[in-house]
């Protein structure tokens, strides 16, 4: 119902054969470029604010360009950047277009190393200068660096202080620029180390260049660069000499998967996109492990190396609930199980009245959880049927049997997203009226005044769409009760590792808890949490505690959900409304390998996350009470 924004998606390709090989086997030397397009398009869900790609051409001669970049803004950025690249080839003859040697010598983007990026901003900063890949140029081929990533750092201030302390001067105070300078600086030092070694061995001219490119160890670069990083990240890079790398955070927060055969090596943010683009089975694809880096040398040799000590794994659970494509074999099973786990609480909410309840879902990302919910309801109904039949005895009446066996779970497509709200109406009643009509309803899909309506979503964060549109439009169908079901637990805390959710003050769960504290004359809990948070300011972040948890501690999930209903129900709603959330243990049971649940639990995996949530709470209190 409410669009969450994920930071980014990445894709990397390294062709392991000469371009002539792909022209001969696949009919085009653009094989790598075409596969990059597929990998990016299949991850379009991860970034619709901009896209970019970089390409490196191996063995270019001095005076020839060997590193290329194309970037664009907007939801159509992927199409735009590839159309711009293709425009370089529109005037070629058919012979030239299929001449791999000609392409290698003369055409831009006719290379062996490709890196693509899809952007969703979590910083509020926009414009082409913030679209990845970022480029750091140098006359030494090995010192050129293109960098992109799916990440958000929680300690940009500390990293900035570290690099300025050694004399660097980043052009912008943004984590990508700062990291580009940090990795670039260490790359410079590595190249200079090898330059000195080459000179001691008596090498000169291009002999030094070849020595550097053959001996360079990007592992050294990443070990010295990444040791201060606090956050969730998959950072990818390519150098002008054709070395490429990808490194994952030690907590495994952000995902990355890779595949290699004798023709190609590929890395992407999601596993099924590799399966689809290259038509390979799931068991052939490997996951980049926490703290691990993947390196592909100029010669095309692939290796992995443990760069940072792996910490307790906190792979992002929202990847499984919402962001990643549901076509992944494991994610599909997990989302179904999330729906199934909700069945006991749903039955409680409708007083077990299955016969007078219609089940549906909004939005499309909740569809898989909906199927899991239906499966769980079917299992429950079958158990009821068995008990009813057993109660009839050994000689059941056929009519009685028919009544029992005819019972079904009633599912309908109740709500359909009909229009996209346009932003030319900025605010006020006109905008609210438009918002109320974003969804259309299927009239006659339930019996007015008799049926309950259960509608499942993947998450409820702010609740604005529920209040402005969903509840009001569903109430027109005349349900006796509307039960809004979330396949994820209550979102109580901001994310600081790459998901743009909301400010703390905008979370409907936080608003509900604050209102309960005020109603029950427990304002001292708010004051105490603020005082404890404030007293931590200036402490090392490793010593900080998340005192925002104390805001929620006095209440059960059910109490907070009930208060949410009061805050969200539109004036004039006739149906009773109830909100049912996934219990935290249900999430863990459904997604056992993705324990990153800080949005729900407040258990941030890194010290930087704890520092930032406390500061967010301090800011909220001081703005609210005008300190």
Secondary structure as GFF3:
##gff-version 3
##sequence-region A 1 627
A	DSSP	beta_strand	5	6	.	.	.	ID=ss1
A	DSSP	beta_strand	8	15	.	.	.	ID=ss2
A	DSSP	alpha_helix	19	26	.	.	.	ID=ss3
A	DSSP	alpha_helix	31	41	.	.	.	ID=ss4
A	DSSP	three_ten_helix	44	46	.	.	.	ID=ss5
A	DSSP	beta_strand	50	56	.	.	.	ID=ss6
A	DSSP	beta_strand	67	73	.	.	.	ID=ss7
A	DSSP	alpha_helix	77	86	.	.	.	ID=ss8
A	DSSP	three_ten_helix	87	89	.	.	.	ID=ss9
A	DSSP	alpha_helix	94	97	.	.	.	ID=ss10
A	DSSP	alpha_helix	100	106	.	.	.	ID=ss11
A	DSSP	beta_strand	113	119	.	.	.	ID=ss12
A	DSSP	three_ten_helix	128	130	.	.	.	ID=ss13
A	DSSP	beta_strand	134	136	.	.	.	ID=ss14
A	DSSP	three_ten_helix	141	143	.	.	.	ID=ss15
A	DSSP	beta_strand	145	153	.	.	.	ID=ss16
A	DSSP	alpha_helix	156	165	.	.	.	ID=ss17
A	DSSP	alpha_helix	175	200	.	.	.	ID=ss18
A	DSSP	alpha_helix	206	215	.	.	.	ID=ss19
A	DSSP	alpha_helix	218	226	.	.	.	ID=ss20
A	DSSP	beta_strand	231	239	.	.	.	ID=ss21
A	DSSP	beta_strand	244	248	.	.	.	ID=ss22
A	DSSP	beta_strand	257	260	.	.	.	ID=ss23
A	DSSP	beta_strand	264	268	.	.	.	ID=ss24
A	DSSP	alpha_helix	271	278	.	.	.	ID=ss25
A	DSSP	three_ten_helix	282	284	.	.	.	ID=ss26
A	DSSP	beta_strand	286	287	.	.	.	ID=ss27
A	DSSP	beta_strand	292	296	.	.	.	ID=ss28
A	DSSP	beta_strand	302	306	.	.	.	ID=ss29
A	DSSP	alpha_helix	317	318	.	.	.	ID=ss30
A	DSSP	pi_helix	319	323	.	.	.	ID=ss31
A	DSSP	alpha_helix	329	341	.	.	.	ID=ss32
A	DSSP	alpha_helix	343	349	.	.	.	ID=ss33
A	DSSP	three_ten_helix	354	356	.	.	.	ID=ss34
A	DSSP	beta_strand	357	361	.	.	.	ID=ss35
A	DSSP	three_ten_helix	364	366	.	.	.	ID=ss36
A	DSSP	alpha_helix	367	391	.	.	.	ID=ss37
A	DSSP	alpha_helix	398	405	.	.	.	ID=ss38
A	DSSP	beta_strand	410	411	.	.	.	ID=ss39
A	DSSP	beta_strand	415	417	.	.	.	ID=ss40
A	DSSP	alpha_helix	428	435	.	.	.	ID=ss41
A	DSSP	beta_strand	439	441	.	.	.	ID=ss42
A	DSSP	beta_strand	452	457	.	.	.	ID=ss43
A	DSSP	alpha_helix	464	465	.	.	.	ID=ss44
A	DSSP	pi_helix	466	470	.	.	.	ID=ss45
A	DSSP	alpha_helix	471	475	.	.	.	ID=ss46
A	DSSP	beta_strand	481	486	.	.	.	ID=ss47
A	DSSP	beta_strand	499	500	.	.	.	ID=ss48
A	DSSP	three_ten_helix	504	506	.	.	.	ID=ss49
A	DSSP	alpha_helix	508	519	.	.	.	ID=ss50
A	DSSP	alpha_helix	523	536	.	.	.	ID=ss51
A	DSSP	three_ten_helix	541	543	.	.	.	ID=ss52
A	DSSP	alpha_helix	549	553	.	.	.	ID=ss53
A	DSSP	alpha_helix	557	568	.	.	.	ID=ss54
A	DSSP	beta_strand	576	581	.	.	.	ID=ss55
A	DSSP	alpha_helix	584	590	.	.	.	ID=ss56
A	DSSP	alpha_helix	598	601	.	.	.	ID=ss57
A	DSSP	alpha_helix	607	624	.	.	.	ID=ss58
###
